[in-house]
Amino acid sequence: MRVPGETNSTLFVVKGNGLYKILDSSNKPNTVGWEILDRVASNNLTGARVLLDWIRKVQHVAGGDDPLTGQAFPRMWTIGKEGDARQMKLAAAAILCQSKETAPDGVAILEPALAEAAGDTEKLNISLALLEGYSTLDAFEKKYVLASELAKNHSDSKRLFEDRESALRGLGRFAEVNTLANEWLKKDPSDLSAMRALVSADADAGNYTQAVEQARKIRATSKSEPLDYNELAWLSLYTGKTDSSGVEAATKAVQESKSDPGTLHTLGCVYAEVGKTKEAREVLIQAMDLLHLDKPDDNYWYAFGRIAEQYGETQSAMSDYQSVTTPKKPMQIPSCSYKLAQMRLAVINGHAATSAK
């Protein structure tokens, strides 16, 4: 069953007690994973196979140069596969690892199974499913250890590089990110993933000037993409030195992303930073309309606060900045709107303290 107006979502409908009910959708099929486990537990393997085949029809083995990329589940199940109860249980656990609510259950099944894996292929597939679960749960230490172990036999895997660098950033081990990324760049000096890792590590560590310099190196390559232009413009806001080059980068991001709301928001913030308040408001409203926002969220409270500050409306600006809530994940703080709002509040309070002397 297809959701009206949604081309990328499928609803899974089952019949029970004479009634039809929606079990889950393809966007987040964790409930299907639970249902598969229930059917396996009740020895309804035929029913479990049906559900596994359903998910397999919408989740495919990833292509590309890296054989380890993509979700683990399609590697663990093929349509029409007979499979025994154990194989079905492991495949269902891989589905559970895709969602935060159910990932702990998936990991609890897969961790002991890894030690009992029947051969190298199954061991690799279970490991990849665990990496997915650890990523979902922000279990950075476990993610780093497992990805590093797999990298011993798959040293050229871009997926494992990205798993390791993101885990290290989550652990606050930024110097190790730089080492890892620079080693990767020795193999390919223009590799975007490694160059972006250097930008992210510097930004996460609060080294914003260095992060901007790293972002400019990406901007200078022929491989740079809209997200790279956007990142360059966004990070310039943390340095207090946003100028016409930041506006240029943000504008290019908007143009090449076909007015994506995220890039429009960045452009609005950059406009506000350089004093183009009219232009800032226009693109911010455009972005909010695309997002169907009736009122500002955290990102937009910061942006409108910066506009108010440029107009000299200090109290209004402070109110807007104070409306920006703290992110739930600490690693999001260094490069989010909350950090910018706190920086502006510190500037305002600093000016007030100076004036009071």
N, C-alpha and C positions, 0 to 999 in steps of 0.2 A: 504493500500500500504506500503510495507516494503522498507526501504532505502537500496540499495545494499551495502553489507559489514557491515551493522549496524544491529546487532541482537536485540538491545534494543530500537530501534526507529521506530515509525510508522508515516507515513505521512497521514494527513487527507485531502482528495480531494473532492471538491464540484463542482457542475455544475451551471453555471449562464450565462444567455444570450447565451446559446448554446455552451459555452466554459467551459472547465475544468480548475480549478485553485487549487493550493495547499493552503489550509487554514492555516495549522500549522502542527507541529509535536508533538509527544507524550512527547518529552523531555521538551517542553516549550509551553503548549497549551493555552497560554493566549489569543491569537487571537480567538480561539474557544469560549472562555468565552464571549468575546465581541459579537461574532456572535450570541450566544445563547440569549444574552440580546436584540439584535436587533430583533431577531425572536419573542421573547416574546412581545416586544413593538409593533410589527405589528400584534400581535395575531396569529402568526404562531406557535402554541404550538406543533403541530405535528412535524414540522421541528426542533424545539428546543429539543424535546425529542430524536430525532435521534442523534443529536450532543452530548447530555448528555450521551446517551448510548455508543457512541463511546469512550468518555473519560473514562467512567466507565469500559469498557472492558480492559483498559490498566492501570488503577489505582485501586488497591485493598485494602480492609480493612486489616490493619496490624495485624499480629498475635502476640503471645507472652503473657507474664504474665501481661503486663500493657495494660488495655483496652483503654487507651487514646493515645497510641503511633500511629504514622503514620499520613498521610495526612487527612484533614478534609473532602474533597470532597466525598470519597467513603462512608463515614458515612451518607452523605446527599442525596445520590442518589443510587438507585438500578436499574439494567437493567430491562426494561419493565415496570417501574413505570409510572403510569398515571401522577400524580403530577399536581398541579395547577400552575398558573403563578407565584405566590409568592414563592413557593417551587423551581421552576426552577430558579428564579432570585437569590435566596440565594445560590443554588448550583453553579450557574455561578460565583457568587461573590467569592466563595471558590476557584474556578479555577483561578480567577484573582489574588488572594492573593499569588499565588505560584511564581509570577514573579515580579521583582522590578518595571518594567515599568507600570504594571497594578494594583499592590497592592493598591495604593491610591484609585482607583475606587472601588475595592472590599471592602476595609475597610469602605468607605463612605456608602456603601449599608448595611454592616453588623452591624455597630455601632448602628444606630437607630433601626435595627431589633432586636437587643439583648434585648432591653427594652420591646419589644412587642412579645417576644418569646411565642409560643404556647406550653407550657409545659416544663418540666425539660429536656427531651431529646433534643428538638430543641434548648433550651438555651445552653446546653452543646456543641452541634455541632457547633452552631454559635460562641461560645466562642473559641473553638479549631481552627476554621477557622480564627478568629481574631488574635489568637496567632501566626498563620502561617503568617498572613499579617504583624503583628508587627515585627516578626523576620526578614522578608524579608526587611522591611523598617528601621531596626535598631531603632525602636521606643521603646527604652529600658524601659522607665518609665511606659508606658502603658502595655508593656509586663509583667513587674514585678508585677504590681498591679493586672492584670487579672489572672496571673498564681498563685499568692498568694491567691486570692479569691477562685479559683477552688481547690486549695490544702486543703482548709478547709474541703471539703467533699471527697477529694481524696488524703489523706495524704501519701499513699504508692506509688503514681504515680511517676515512675522514670522520665517520660517525663516532668512532672511539676517541679520536682527538677532541671532538666537540664535547663528548661526555666528560672527558677528563678536565678540560679547561673550565667547563661550567661548574663542575663539582668543586674544583679548586677555588673558583671565585666565591662559591657558596660558603666555603670554609674560611674565606678571608686570606687565602694563601696566594696573594697576588704576585709575589716574586716568582713563585713556581709556575704561575700562568705565563709570565714573560719568558721564562726559560723554555717551557714547553712550546710556546708559539714561535720563538726564535729558532728552535731546533727544527720545527716544521717548515719554517721559511727557508731554511738551508736547502730543502728539497725543491721548493717552489717559491721563489721570492715574491711572487705576485698572488699567492693564495689568499683569497678573501677571508676565509674562515680564520686563519691565523692572524691576519692583519686586524680583523674585527675583534679578536680576542685581546689583542694588545690595547685597543681602544677601550674595551669594556673593563679590563683590569685596571687601567689608569683611572677611569671614571669611578669605578667601585671603590678605589682606594682614596678618592677625593683629589687626585692629581689632575685637575680639570685642564690646566694649560697643556700638560703633556698629552692628555687624551685628545685635545683639539689638534695638536700637531700630528698625532698618529692618524686622526681622521682625515687630515689634509693629504697625507700620503696616499690614502685610499682614493680620495677625490682626484688625485693626479693620475691615477691609473686608468686604463681603458676598460677595466672591469667594473668600475663603480656603478652602483645601482641607486634608485631613489632612496632606499633606506639609509644609504651611506651619506647622501647629501643632507637628508633630514637629521641624521645623527650629528653631523658636523655643525649644522645650524643650532640644534638643540643644546649641544654641549657648550657652545660659545656663550650661552646665557649664564652659565655657572662661573665664567671667568670675569664677567663684568666688562668685557671688551668686545661685545657684539658690534659689528660694523656692516658696511655695505656687502662685504664678502659673505657674511652670515645671511643677509637678505637674499643674495644671489643664490646661495646653496639651498635655502628653504624654498625659494621660488622654483628652482629647477626640480626639487623633489615633488612639489605640487604638480608641476607640468607633466613630469614623467610618470607619476602615479595616477594621473587623470583625476586630480582633486580628491584624493583619499582624505577622509576626515582627520586622520592623525597628522598628515603633512600640513593640512590647512591650519590645524591648531598650532603647530610649530611656527608656521609663517606668521600667524597672528601674534604669537608671543615675541617673535623677533621684531615685527613691526612695532609692537608696544615698547620694546626695549630701546629702539632707536628713535622713538618719539613720533612715529607715524600712527597716531592713535585712531584716526578715522579709518585708515586701511585695516588696522588691526581689528577693530570692531566688526567691520564688514566680513572679513574672512572667518572670524570666530563665530559669528551668527550663521554663516553658511555651513560651517562644520557642525554646529549644533543642530541645524535643520536636518543635515544628512544623518545624524545620529538619533534624531527624533527626541532631543532633549528639551523638555519644557523649562528647565531651570539649570543653571550651571552645576557641573559635578566638580570634583576636586581639581581637575586640570583646568577647567574654565574659571573657577574661582580665582586661581592664581593669575590667569591671564587678564581678567577684568580688574583684579587688584592692581596689576602693573599699569593698566590704562589709567585707573583712578589716581595712582601715585604720580603719573606724568602730568596730570591736570592739577596736581597740588592738593587733591582731596585725600589727605593723609588718613583721617579717621575711617573713611570709606575703604581705603586701600587696606588698612589694618584689619578691618572687619572681614574683608574678602580673604585675606591671607589666613586669618585665624579659622576660616571655614574649611580650609584644606586639612583633611584628616590624615593621620599617620598610616602609612601602608601596613598591611598585615605581615608582610615578609620584610625583615630587616634589610635583606640584600637589595630590595627595590628602592630604598631611601636615597642612596647617593645620586641617582639620576632621574628622580621623579619631581613632580610639581611641588610636593610637600617640602622637599629640600630647598627649592627655589623660594617658596613662600617664607620659610624660616630665615633664609638669607636676607630677604627684603625686610622682614620684621627686625632683624638684627641691625640693619642699616638705619631704619627709621628710629629705633630705640637709641641707637648710637648718636644720631643727630639730636634727639630730644635731650639726651644726657649732656651733650656738649653745650646745647643752648641754655641749659639750666645752670651752668657754671657761671 
